């Protein structure tokens, strides 16, 4: 069965069954995010807001790594 035949067959289904097919297809595209991923997303969004509002001081990465290397060189 090709894609067009599959779509034609799905369109001919009763509305409840079509809704089930659509829901199943959408769920397969948007896999649920794990609890850990949700927490990381929330943390990243919070930190982005803090940076944009000036609530936290942003330090360039080069400066951070420079300080780390200085500590190890002593």
SULKA-V154472 format. One record per residue. N is the residue number from 0. PSI is psi in whole degrees, 0 to 359 (none if undefined). Layout:
n: (N,N)
psi: (PSI,PSI)
This chain:
n: (0,1,2,3,4,5,6,7,8,9,10,11,12,13,14,15,16,17,18,19,20,21,22,23,24,25,26,27,28,29,30,31,32,33,34,35,36,37,38,39,40,41,42,43,44,45,46,47,48,49,50,51,52,53,54,55,56,57,58,59,60,61,62,63,64,65,66,67,68,69,70,71,72,73)
psi: (129,177,317,317,320,315,315,318,317,320,333,352,157,156,318,320,324,319,320,318,313,314,317,317,316,320,326,334,325,74,141,142,137,164,318,317,320,317,319,319,315,316,315,318,319,315,324,316,317,320,314,328,355,13,331,153,128,129,126,144,321,320,320,311,328,315,321,313,323,320,320,336,345,none)
